[in-house]
Amino acid sequence: MLGEIIKMVKREICGVKLPDGMRKNERFPEPIITPTTKADEGHDLNISKEEIIEQGIVSAEDYAVMEEYTRKNFCSWTRNCR
């Protein structure tokens, strides 16, 4: 938990730098991907794209495909939910 607070002070989540001047509950200029992984206990842990690839959870190529699908689906979902 403390690590997540420190990351937020640095204005970063899951390896994604937050835009300067952004306020609480403000919409991002474009969607961001915030992956998590299971902790041994308690809450899920945020993990960056780089950490996922470095740890061999998925390859860079597979991550790029997942990221593309995630962005396309998000755009589709937000259009249909408004």
Summary of the structure (lengths in Angstrom):
residues: 82
radius of gyration: 14.3
end to end distance: 33.4
largest distance: 37.6
contacts: 155
relative contact order: 0.13
helix: 43%
strand: 10%
